[in-house]
């Protein structure tokens, strides 16, 4: 792979984009990831509160529908509750995307050197994406621990992210902040990023081929490619691993001095509470959130890269 070009925008890119410095790719990814998660945050709050409902539900008690839950939250706690923890999550998402993009790039370069090739095949890109997901998990775990607790908590329970972190450390210790849920996070993130980058590459390649056959008056459609590709990437990344995300939320959502059960025990409790379908609670808002988040993320990312190329290359 050419110097500094991230794999997911390299396919079908003009040659100029192949000279974009790696630090620009990372900065663009961090900014795009932060904006994307901020725009879609209310859907994520509804998803988390739907999943966390199982934490206190009686056996057989069903979670309310996402729409009913959203209405109740706004009526009881105000619209601001849908943005509980958004600032720390946006900062955290910037860090996560920075780590993931850097790892994705570094692994591709290493594999290319090892294999003596200038461009990896689909298997190599998938492996690079999975490894980047593993690297990102060590940042995702503490960031989402704080996010899950802030989203699931009643309004006013914490003064903000800093207060939440302080209470976690007091109750569960530093290890409870940094590693609680790490195993199940790895189980989610590793395949998820493989699907994420793979779906974006495939969708983008297919759509650009389609757009190239359109008349000049319709070439503006190419501007929609990152939106559609990002939406496809978000859905592909989340739907297959969603049951793992339900378990992860239940593992991370409590502050209890480390007495909480592990992933396997949490999975069994979720099953006893709501059966198989409990592992899909909150999927609707999560899919909507994934579409909005990652369509925005890739649109912003591609636009920043294009602006840099137009201005400096």
Secondary structure, 3 states (H helix, E strand, C coil): CCCCCCHHHHCCCCHHHHHCCHHHHHHHHHHHHHHHHHHCHHHHHHHHHHHHHHHHCCCCCCCCCHHHHHHHHHHHHCHHHHHCCHHHHHHHHHHHHHHHHHHHHHHHHHHHHHHCCCCCCHHHHHHHHHHHHHHHHHHHHHHHHHHHHHHHCCCCCCCCHHHHHHHHHHHHHHHHHHCCCHHHHHHHHHHHHHHHHHHHHHHHHHHHHHHHCCCHHHHHHHHHHHHHHHHHHHHHHHHCCHHHHHHHHHHHCCCCCCCCCCHHHHHHHHHHHHCHHHHHCCHHHHHHHHHHHHHHHHHHHHHHHHHHHHHHC
